[in-house]
Amino acid sequence: MADAVMAGTPAFVIEQYRTLAERARTRTFGVIEDDVIVLDTETTGLSVQDNRLIEIAAARLRGREVVERFDTFVHPGMPIPPEIVQLTGITDADVADAPSPEEAVAALERFAGGCPVIAHNATFDRSFIEAVRGGVRVSDIWIDSLALSRIALPRLSSHKLADLAELFGCAAVSHRAIDDVEALCGVWRILLVALTDLPRGLMRRLADMHPDVPWSYRPIFSYLAGEDPDAHFSLVSARTEVLRAQAPEERMDADELPGLSMPPADEIRARYAPGDLVNRMYPGYEPRAEQVEMACEVRDALATGTHRVIEAGTGVGKSIAYLVPFAEAARRNDVTVGIATKSNNLADQLMYHELPKLARELDGGLTFCALKGYDHYPCLRKLERMSRSTTEISTTRDPADTLTAVAVIYAYVCQSPTGDLDGLGIRWRSVNRADLTTSSRECARRLCPFYPDRCLVHGARRRAARVDVVVTNHSLLFRNVAADGKILPPIRHWVVDEAHSVEREARRQWAVTVSADESRSLFEHLGGERSGVMGQLIRNLAGSDAATLYMGLSAKATSSVQRASLAMAEVFDGVRELSRRGRADGYDNANIWIGPEMRASAGWQYFLPAALTAIDALDEAHKNLSSLVETVAQDKPEFVVDAADAARRLGEMHDALDLIAQGTDDRYVYSLQVNRRLRAGGESLTAELLDVGEMLATRWLPEVHTAIFTSATISIAGNFSHFNHAIGLDRLDARASRALHLDSSYDFDANMTVVVAGDVPDPRNRDAYLDTLERLLVDVHLAMGGSALTLFTNRRDMEDLYARVEPKLAAAGLELACQQRMTSSRQLRERFISQKSSSLFALKAFWEGFDASGDTLRCVIIPKLPFSSPTDPLSCERNQREKRAWAQYALPEAVIEVKQAAGRLIRASSDVGVLVLADSRLVTKGYGRKFLDSLPTSGYQRIESAQVGRYLELWRRAHDR
């Protein structure tokens, strides 16, 4: 059982789970287990639109006994796919003489007799049954035992039927419907017993939630609640109880140590030798010289309290290179170390693969946890409010899914000292996540009864201080810097992986923004005398002993809030008017620099008085609302939680608008954003730090003993100065850091070919440019047989060329997709990866972090070098302040982006592919060498665009043999 639950499960929960099967043998549940139907189906596939039933099985349960069984094959009217035959053992011969779907479902209807139906992932089975004529008559009540298992057993790592059946000694699952029914008959009673182990009174709380919403679990919870009618549920008490199981000891702050005790380099090197630690983690592991060198370099940095910038090519195995010395540092010195990643993929790889394997093989083990942003954790205050609310549930789908989510979260937080929402199986497409989570701005903090330890968000920081390794993301790391270290525990040793994106993410996190959408949302939330937070507060205070005082303060606050709302509306009307006068590119979302020229313009002189009026109005509203909150909080703090949050947000909005309108702080670049496709809405004002490196050098690096910045793409033609300046290392003593490059263990010269089409016309000659690119793209796709990813720098070129190229490829039998507006990047990725010969035209989201190894991606095409737009506010500000700004910033940033794009091509040692660069500046401009010299290959082929297709045909013949 200890292996079946999530790491960190309290011992009392494990003991409850361990005894479930034994207790289920004698426990009885009366009417809720009298005449229920357990059901399972087998189908030709997963899509109800394209696939059909091939088997239906069911059993009638009374108490612990199966009193009747039902099992039939179903003729699907189509061949059974080979993979389904292999999975289920059901063949076309088995179903040849079987009943039709209508006949089989009619027989099931007679068997079920309208009784409640239990199925594991009931939505799947129900959709196939009800897709058949007459299927809706089988039952009105379908109970999903998968969702119920997440409520009853929230700490299990897996809720698959096969895993549940094996864990609790029920009949085995075999991917045959009748066998799966037998297994579920046993699991069903386990779930009912497990529900009774949840805190007293919780069943009543769940049963009474939103009684107007039809919810299949309500009768179950109501019956169980009736067995203990006097029980009272307290989430505060439940959280207190579950936290008692947690070890209270925090790790030492490394600032209190004179330095780290580290094993000698030879000992670290030995960890990668045959038969040692890493080999035990990965039995097929072969030592790589570059990986061992990186591990020793990381060890030296930790031992000396210095920083490293390590560019390690694809295939080096960076994560294992830094994890081993970092784990040694944490365990030997009783400190917590941190790893910050950009992508969820890498964070999950560390949390669910690398770190568990390392923990198993290290003597004494290794403890680790993940820290995420606010919206990954349930807000217990909102959870309580949702369960007691009588207002309509906010959803465009089934409101019962929200009730199920609330039940899952309640059960989880009653058995979990820590944890987040990401693995709970909640159907977020139906559930409004914002109703069950909070943001940093919304958080009530000291006014919340769960703050700090009982709260999963704030308690996570303290609990993270008790483990060896904390995994987080760049966003949270930099928000922590801005919050003066109040979010993360005091970690002094960091790995910053995927470090090429550090500057951009830090600038994004530290940006100061005032948006029309946020403003409108805040003032709608606040409401007025009869609506929103203010209306509710006035009603709550009306019967108070100090009602006269409170009503006076409320009236003053409400009036000033309304004035601020009107003033802010005027501000964003002014922003839209300014956007009509400013220089911007042709994108729908205009991003316009607020520079000296704009501030001196007549338009700004018209806008500024409205902004100053709004600043004054926000200041007054903030003061009046804060005064009301402070006065009421002395007597009724629970009444003003939402008002306190709104007061904070008013203050932040005031400070942000004042900063941007005045524009006197030269650390920032100022801009405005407008969606030109909309007549109103979407406007915003932004201040971004110009020099992120300065903030890192003054606010973060002095508090960090060792920071390891690593990525496959950091240097520019072997030079690290651009990166060192971007992150502030060049502001430190030269002895404080060292940079090095480690070659990839892949043979890029053998596996990757770089082709430069040097005769593509200048894009300013648009007709000739598009004609040439059209011919080139068609030739490349035909020659490669698809499997190509074309990465564009702007939507206009992409859409124009897609309209030209797609019909010609379709005529040749090749599929080409395009990242159109409103399309899902995730779905495009999945489709590209699943269809070997498909190709894709894409924008920024695909330039990095997209992995499609093997034959699914054999060609990457870059039509234009990704220089930032000359009207981009950051570029404008830099160009105004520095003579060589383009060479110092825009050029190296574009080189890094091309390196990232090229990195999509070779993701494994067996991958082969071609990088086609269709920008003639690579060979006509001196700076072109920086791009070519930064690629992992030692050379390139310069070919006229008309001959590229023929060259690739020959390349393909050579590599397809």
N, C-alpha and C positions, 0 to 999 in steps of 0.2 A: 504493500500500500504506500509506503514511503516513497517508492520510485514512481508511483502513478500520480502523485499530487504535485502541484507547483512548488518550486523551491520557496522556502520561508513559511510553509503552512504550519500553523501552531500544532503542538503535540495533541491537544485535546480534540482538535478536528480530525486528525489522522486516526485517533482511537475511535471516534464516532464512526468514521467511514469503515474502519476495519471490522466492526461488530455488526454492520448492517445486515449482512446475509443471514447471520445467526438469528438476529431479532426478527427478521422478516418471516421466519418459519412459524412464528407463533402469534405475530401481530395480526389483528383483524381490523377492518375499516368499514364494516357495515354497508350502507347503500351505495357508496361510491365505488365499490368493487363488485357490485351485484349486477350481472348482465352487462358487461362491456365487451366490445369487439376489438381484438388486436389484429392489425392488418399490415400487409406488406405487398409490394408489387415488384415485378421485373419488367423492364421496357427495352426497346431497341436503341434507346439513347436518352439524352437528358432534356431535349427540347420537346415540349408538348405539342408544338406546332408541326414538327417534322417527324416525330417518332410515335410508336404505338405500344400498347400493352402486349406482353407475351405470357405473363403469369400473374394470377391473383391468389393470395392465400390469406386466410383469416382464422381466428379461433375465438370462441365465446368463453369468457372467463366468469366464473362465479366463485368469489373468494379466492382461494389458492388453486382451484381446480379448473382445468380445461374441460368443459362439458360437451363441446361440439367443435368440429373442425371443418374448414372449407378450403379446397385447393383445386384450381383449374388452370390448364394452359389456355392461352388466348391466341387465336389466329390473327396476326398483325396485318395481313394483307400486303406484306412486303417482306423481302428477304431479311433474315437476321444478320446484322453485320458480324464479321469474323471476330472482332474484339469482344462483342457481347457473348458470342458462343463460347469463346475462351474463358470469359469471366464467369458466366452462369452455368455453362454446360448444356444450355437449352439450344437445340438445333431446329432447323426447318422441318425435319422429320417429326420432331416432338409436337409441333404445333399444326402439322398438316391437316389433321382431322379435328382440331380443337374448335370450341365454340367461337362465334364471332364476338367482337368486343361488346356489341349490344346484348347478345345472349349471356355472356359471362357476367356483365354488370347487372343484368336483370336477376340472375341467380344470386349474386352477392347481395342485392337489395332484399331479396326474400330471406337470406340467411341473417343479415344484420337486423332487420325488423325495426329500423329507426333508432337502434341503441347507439350510445356514444362510441365513436371509433378512435382508437389509439394507434398512432403510427409514428415512427421515428423519421423526422423531417416530413411531417404530415402535409405540408404545402405541396411537396412533390407528388406524393401518392394521390392526394385529393384532386390535383389538377388533371392527372391522367384519367382518374375515375370519372370526374365530372365533364371531361372533354367528350365522353361517350354519351349518346342520347340516353336519357333516363338516369344518368349517374348522380344528378343532384338529389335524387330521392333516396340514396343509400343512407345518409344521415345528415342531420342539421348540426350535429356537434362533433367536431374533429379536434382531438387533443394531440398536440405535438409533443411526444415524449423527449425529443431532442431539446426543445426549449425548456421543458419542465426539468430535464436533467441538469441544465445550467442553473436553474433556481435551486434545486434540491442538493446538488453536489458542485458548488461553484469553484472549489479548489482543485478539481480534477484537471489534469493536463489535457485529456481527450474525452470527448463525450460521444465518440463514435459507438454505435451499437456493438460492434465486435469487441471493442476495448472494454465496454461496460460489462458485457456478458462474460468475458474471460476474467475480469477482475473480481466479479462477485459469484463466480462458479455457476453461471447459468448455461443453458444449451449453447453450443457453438454456432457462430454465424458462418454461412457458406456461400453467400450471394445467390441462394435460392430462396424464394419468398417464403416457402413453408418452414424452412429452417430458421429464417430470421424472425418469423412469428413466434416460434418456440422460444427463441432467445429473449424476445421482448416481453413475453408472458412472465418470465422470471425477473427481468429488469424492472417491470412495472411496480411490483411490490417493494423493491429496493427503493425506488424513488419516493413512494408514499411514506415509508419509514424515515427516509432522510429528511423529508419536509418537516416531520415532527421534531427533528433535532434543532431546527432553527429557533432563534430566541422566542420565548413566550410572548404571545400577543401579536407576533408578526403576521401570522395567518389572518387574524382579524383585520389588521391594517390593510393587507393586500385585498382581502375579500370586499372591503368597504370602499375601495378606491373607485371613483367615477362610476357609480352604479348604473348610469344611463348607457354605458358602453358595453355592448355584448362581448363577453370574454370567456372563452371556453374553460379557463382554469378557475373561474370564480366559484363554481359549486364545490370544487375540491378544497379550496382554501376555506370556504365557508363551513364545510363539514368539519375540517380539522380544527378550526377555531372554536366550534361548538363543543369539542372535547375538553376545552380549557376556558370556559366562558369568563372567568374572573381575571384572566391574564391581562397585564398592561405592558405594551411594548414601548421601550425607550431606546432610541438609537444612540443617544449619548452613553447610556449604560452599556449597550452592546459593544460600542467602540472601545470603551474603557476596559471591558472584559477581554476583548481580543488582543489589546495592546499589552496586557499583563504578560502575555506569552513571549514577548520580545526581549532579547538581551539588552540591558540598558547602557552598556559600555560604549562610549564613543572613542574613535581613534584619536591619537595624539595629533595636534596641529604640527606639521613639519617645521613651522617657524620656531618651535621650541627646541628643535634639535640643532646641534652644531653642524651637522651634515648627515648624509645618508650612508649607512653601512651597506656596501655592495660586494657581491662575490667577485673574485678576480676575473679578468677577461677570459682566461683559459677555462674557467668553470662555466661561464656563459657559452663559450664556443662548444664545450662538450655537450651541452644540452641539445645541440643539433646533430650530434654524431649518430651513426647507425646504432640502434638499440637503446638510445637514450630518450629523453623526455618527448621531443617533437616526433620522433619515430614511433613512440608508443601512442601518441595522439593520432598519427596518420600512418598506418602500417606500410603503405606503399611509398612513403616519403623518401626522397633522395636529397641529400644535402646540397645547398646552392651557395656558392662562395659569396655572392652579393648579399644574400639574406643573412649569413653569418656575420659579414662585415657590418651590416646595418645594426644587427643586434649588439655587437661590441661597441659601436659608436653610440648607440642609445645608452648602453651601460656606462660608458665614459661620461656622457653628459649628466647622467643622474649622480654619478660619484663626485663630479666636480661642481655641480650646481650651475651648469651652463646650458645654453640653448643650441639646438641644431636645426638646420634646414636641410632636409634629405630628399633629393629627387631620385626616386627609385622606379625604374621602368616596369612596364607590365610584366608580370610573371615572377618578380622578385619575392613576393610573399611578404608584403610590408607588415600585415597585421600580426603574424606570428613573430616577425623580427622584433617588434616593439613590445608585444604582450609578455614575452618571457622575462626580459629584464625589468619591466614595470611590475610584474607580479612579484618578482624577487624583492624589489624595493618596498612594496607594500607590506609583504609578510615579514621581512627582516626588521623593518623599522616601525611596525604597527601604525602606519599612516594610510590614508586613502589617496589613491592616484586616480586621474581622470583621463578619459578618451572622448574627444569631441569629433563627431562626423557630420558630413553635410547631408548624406542620403539615408533614408530609412532602410534601404537595402543593406548597406554596410553595418548600420547599427544592429539590425536583426541578425546578420551574419555573425557579429561578435557575440551577441546575447544568447543566441540559440545554437551556435555551433562551436566557434573557437573557445569561448570562455568556459562552457560546460566541459569540453574535452580537456582543457588545461586544468580545470578544477579536479577532474577525476584522476589525472596522472600526477599531480603535484603532491608530495608528501604533506599531509596536513590540510590539503584542499585549498580552495580559494573562494572567497565570497564576492559577489558582484550584484549590481542592480542597474536599472536604467532610470534616468530622470528625464522627463519630457515637459512640454509646455502645459499651461493651465488646462487647455481644452482636451487634454488626454485623460484627465482625472474627473471622477464624478464630484459634483458639488453637493455635499450632504445637506446643506441648508436648502438648496433648490429641490433636492430629492424629497425632503420632508414636505416642502410646500406643494410639490406636484401630487404627492400621495393624499394630501388633505384638501386639495383645491376642488372647488365646485365649478370652475370656469371650463369652457370647452377646450379640449386638447388641440394644440396647434399642429396639424398635419394635413397633407394633401392625400394621404393614403389611409390605411386602416388604423384607427386610434387604439385598437387593442394591442398593436405592436408597441405602442408607448407604455401601456400598462405592463406588458411582458418585460420591457427594458427596465422599468422601475423595479419589478420583482427580482430580476436577475441582479441588479445593482445592490438592492437591499441585502440579498442573501450573500453576495460577494463581500460587501464591506463588513458584514457581521462575522465573517470567518477569515478575513484578510487583514493583517497589520498594515500592509502596503499593497500597492498595485494600481493599474490603470484600466481604462475601458477597452483597450485595443484588442484584447483576446477574448472578449466576453460573448461574441457571436450576436451582438445586437444588430438588428436590421436598420441601419442608419438612414436608408432611403425612405423609411416610413416614420422615423423618429427625429424630431427636431433636436439636434445635439445641444444647441444653445439653451434649451430648457433644463438640461441635466448637467451642464458644466458651467464654469465661470471663466471670466478673463481676469487678468491682473487688476484691471480698473474696477471691475464689478465686485471683486472679492471684499466681503465685509470685514475680514480680519478680526480685530478684537471685539467687534460686536456680534460675532458668530459663536454659537455655543460649542462648536467643534474645534475652534482655533486654540492653539496651533497643533498639538500632537494628534488629536482625534481626527483632524482633517487629513485627507489623503494627499492634498497638494502640499501643504506646509509641513505636515509630518514627514513627507518624503525626503525633505532636506535633512532632517535630523536622522532619519533612518539610513540615509545614504552615508552619513558620517560614521556608520558602524561597519561598513564593508571595505573590502580591499580595493575593488575597482568600480568606479562609476562611469557608465556610458551615457553620454548626452549628445546634443546636437549643437552645431555652431550658433543657432539662433538663441538657445537658452544660455549658452556660454556668454554671449555678448550682452544679452539682456541682464545677466548677472553683474557684468561690469558696470552697466549703467545704473543698476540698483545698489551699487556699493557692496556687492557680495552678499546680499540678503536672500538670494534665491538658492544658491548652491552652498554646500559645506566648504570650509576653508581648504581647498585642494591646491597644493603648491607644485605639483608635478603633472604636466599635461602632455598628451599626444593630441595634436590637431591634425587629423587625417583629412584627405581631400582638401589640402590647404590652399590650393589654387583659387578657391572661392571665398577665402577668408575676408579679404578687403570688401568685396561686394556685399557679403552678408552682414558684416559689422556696420557698414554704412547704412544698410536697410534697417537694421535693428535700432540704430541710434538716430534715425531720422525723426524729425518733429513734424507732425502733419495735422492739419485741420481740414476735415472733409465735410461736404454738404450732407452726405449720407449719415455720417456719425452724428452730426449736429441735429439733423432731423430726428434720428432715432432717439437721441438723448431728450430732446424737448417733448417728443411724443410720449416717452417713458415717464417724464415728469408730470405731464398733463396739466390740469388746472384745478379749479375749486371742486369740480365734480368728477374728475377723471384722473387716471394714472396714479403715480406715487403720491402726488400732492393731495388729490381727492381722497385717497384711502387714508392718508395721514390725518387729514382734517376730520374724517368720520371717526377715526380711532380716538382722537383727542377731544371730541365733542362732549363726552360725559366725564371728563377728568376734573379733578378738584381745581386744577389751575387752568381751566378751559379759557377763561378770559385772556390770560397772558398768552397761552398757546395760540388762540385764534388771531390775536393781533400779530404775532410773529409769522403765523402761517399766511395771513393776508398780505403782509409785506413781502414775504418770500415769493408767493405766487405771482404777485404783480410784477416783481422785478424779473422773474423767470420769463414771463410772457413778453416783456420788453426786450429781453436778450434774444428770445426766439425770433422776433420780428427783425431785430438788428442783424442777426446772423443770416437771415434770408436775403437781406439787402446786400450783405457781403458777397454771397455766392452769385447773385445776379451780376454784381460788379466783376467777379472773376470771369464769368462767361463773356462779358463785354470786353474785358482785357484780352481774352484769347483771340478775339477777332482782329486785334491790332498786332499781336506778337508773331514773331517768326517761329515756324515749326515745320516739321516734315509732313508728309501726306497721310500719316496714320490717322485712324479715327480717334485714337486716344492721344490728343495733343499734349506735349510736355514742353512748356515754354519757360525760358530763362527770365527771371526777374533781375535784370542787370541795371547798370547806371542809365542806359538809354531808356528802358521802360520806366524807371523811377522818375526820370525827368520829363516824361511824356504828359500830354494833356489828359490822356486816359487814366494815368495813375493819380493825377491831381484830382480827378473826379472820384476815383475809387477810395483814396486814402481817408477822406472824412467819414465815409461809411464804415471803414474798418476801425477808425478811432472811436466812433460812436459805439460800435459793437464791443470794443475792448472795455470801455467804461461800463456798458450794460452787463457784460459778463462778470466784471469785477463786483458790481453791486449785487447781482444775483448770487454769486458765490458767497459773498459776505453774509447776505440775509439768510440764505439757506443754511450755511454753516452755523450761524447764530441759533437758528431754530433747532438744528440737530443737537448742538451742545446743550441747549436748555432742556429739551425733552429727554435726552439720553441720561440725565441725572435721575430721572424718575422712571421712564419707560424706554430703556435702550432698544428693546425688541421692536418698537414702533418705527424707529428711524434708520434701520439698516439700509434700506434702499435709498432713502434720502441722503444718507451719508456718502454712499457710492456716487450718487448724482452730483453732490457738492464737490467731491474730489474731481470728477470729470469736468465740471464747470471751471474749476481752478486751472486744470491742465489746458483746457481750451483757451482760456484767457491768456495764459503764459505763451502758448504756441502762437496765437494770432498776434500778440504783441511783439514777439521775436521777429516774425516774418514781416509784419507791417513796417516796423522800424528799420530792419535790415542793417543794423549797425554792428552786429557781431560778425567780424570778418572770418571767423572759423567756419562759417556756413556758406553754402551756395543755395540760393533761393529760387523757387520755381512754382509754377501753377500748372494744374492738370485739368483738362476738360475732355469729356467724351463728345465729340462733334456729331455723333450719330443721334444724340439725344437733344431735345429742345431744352431740357432742364434736368438737373440731377447729375451726380457723378463728378462735380467740381471739387477741387481740393487745392490747398496751398501747402508747400513742403519746404523744410529747411534740412539740408543734408550736410554732414561734416565733409569739408573739403579734404582734410588730411586725417584719414583714419589712423595712420601710423603714429601720429603724435599722441592721439588718445590712448592707443595701446601702450606706447612707450611710457606714458605718465600714469595711467590708471590701472594697467593690468600687469605688464611685464615686471615691474618692480616688486610685485607681490608673489610672483611665480619664480620658483627656484630653477626649474627646468621646463622648457617648452620644446617639444619635438614637432616641427612642422614638416609634413611629408605629403607627397603627391607624385604622380608620374609626370606632371606637367607644371614645372615651377620656373625653370631657367629659360633665358632667351639666348639661343646659340651658345649655351654653356655658361652664361653670365647670370648671377643671382641678384645683382644690384637692384633691379626693379622690384623684385619680391621683398627684399630686405627693407627697402624704403617704404613699401606699401604697408608692412606690418610693424614698422617702427624699430626693427633691430639695428638699423644704421644710426639710431639716436643713442644707442648704448655704447659702453666701452667695447672696443674692437675685440677684446679678449673674452667677451661675454657670449659670443656665438661663433659657430662655424658652419659652413655650407659645403655639401658634397653631392656629387652625382654618382649613382650606381646604375650601370648598364642593365638593360633587361636581360633575362635569361632566355628570351625568345630570339630566334635568328630572323630579325626584321629584313635584312638584305635578301634572304632567301624567300621569305613569306609575304613580303609587302612590296608592291611596285608602285612608284609614284610617277604619274604622268602629268606634265604641264602642257596645256594647250596655249601656246604663246601668241596666237594670232587672233584671239577673240577681240572684236572691236570695243572701243570705249563705250561704257553704258550710256554716256550722254548722247551718243548716236543711237537712239533707242531702237529704231527699226532694224538697222544692221546688227545691233547687239542681240536682239531677240531672235532674229532669223538664224544667226550663227549658233546661238545656244540651243535653239529648237533642233537643228540638224544634229548637233553634237549629242544632245541628250537622247534623242531617238537612236542614234548609232550606238551609243554606249549601252543602253538598255537591251537593244536587240543582240548586240555582241555578247553581253553577259548573260542573256536569258533571264533577265530580271534580277532579283536579290540585290537591288541597289537602293541606297539612301542618298537623296539629294538635299543638301542643307542650304537654305536660303537666308539672306539677311533681311529681306523685306517681303511683305505679303503681296505687294503689287506684282513684282517679278514672278513670284511663285504661282499666283493664280493665272496670270497671263500665259505663262509657259505650260501650266497644267492643261489649260484649255486647248493649247496647240498640240501637246505631246500625247495626252491620254488617248484620243481617238486612234492615233496611229499605232500605239502599242496594243490597244484593244483589238485592232484588226489583225495583229500578229499573234493574238492569244495571250498577251501579257497583261497582268493586272497592275494598275497604278493607282494608289490612294493619295489624297492630299489633305494636309492639316487645315481644313476649312474652318471658318468661324463657327464657334459653338460645338465643335467636335471634341470628343474626349481623347486626350493624349494617351491615357491608359489603354483605351480600347484600340487606338491606332497601333500602339506598341504590341499589344497582345496579338492583334491580327497579323502584323508584319512578321512576328516571330513564329506564329503557327503555320503560315503559308510560305513555303520555301521559296517560291519564285516570284512572290509579290514584291512590289517596289513602293517607295514612299517619297513624296515631296513634303518637307517639314521645315519648321522654323526653330526658334531659340530652344524650345523644350527638348529638342533632340540633339543639340550640339554636344551635350555631355551627359553622363549617367545613364546612357542607353546601351544595354548589353544584348547582343544578338550573335552569339558565337556560331561557328560552323558555316554551312552553306546558306543559311538564312540571310546573311549579309556578306557579300563578296565584293561590293564596290561602294565607296563613298565619293560623292561628287560635291565639290564646293564651287559654285559658279562665281562668287564674288568674295573677296577678302572681307572679313567682318569688322571693318573699322567703325567706330562709333559715329553716329550722325553729327555733322558739324553744328547742328542746332541743338544738340543735347546740352542741357543746362550745365552739367559738370564739365563738358568740353569747353563750352563758352567761357565759364569762369576761369578755367585753367589757362586758356589762350589769352585771356585778358591779363592774367597775373604773370605768366612766364613766357619768354620768347620761344623756347623749344618745347613747349608743352606737348605738341603732337608726337614728337619723337620720344619724349620721356614717358608718356602715358598711353596714348592711343595706339601707337605701334606695338609696344610689348603686350598690351592687352589683347590685340588682335592676333598676335603670334600664339599666345596661350590658347586662345579659342580654336585656332586651327590645329594646334597639337591635341587639344581635347577631342575635336572632331575626328582627327586621324586615329585617335585611340579607340574609336568605336569599332575599328576594322579587325584588329587582331586581339582577341580576348582569350585565346588558348594557344598552346604551342603548336597545335595542328592546323590552326586557321591560316588561310591564304586569302589575299585580296588586293584590290587596286584602289589607290587614291587618285582621283582625277581633279586637278586644280585648273579651273577655266578662267583665271584672271591673268591677263597678259602683263600686269604690273610686276608679277613675280620675276619676269626676265627683262623687263624694260626699265625698272626702277632699281636704284642701288639697294634700297631697303628690302627688296625681294629676297636677297641672300639670307636675311635674318629668319625668314619663314622657312626656307629650304634647309638651312643649316640646323634648325631646331627640330626637324623631323627625325624619327628614329632610324631612318635609312641613311646610307652613306652617299646615295646619289639619286638621280631622277632622270626620266626620259622626256625630252622636249620634242613635241610632235605637233604638226599642224592639225587644227581641229578637224579637218576633213578626213584625216588619216587615223584618228584615234580609234574609231570603230574597227578598222581593219587590224590595227595593232592588238586590240583586246580580243579579237577572234583568235589570233595566233596565241596570245597569252592563255586564253581559256583552253585551247587544244593541248597546250603544254602542261597545264595544271589539272586537267580533267582525266588524264590517263591514269 
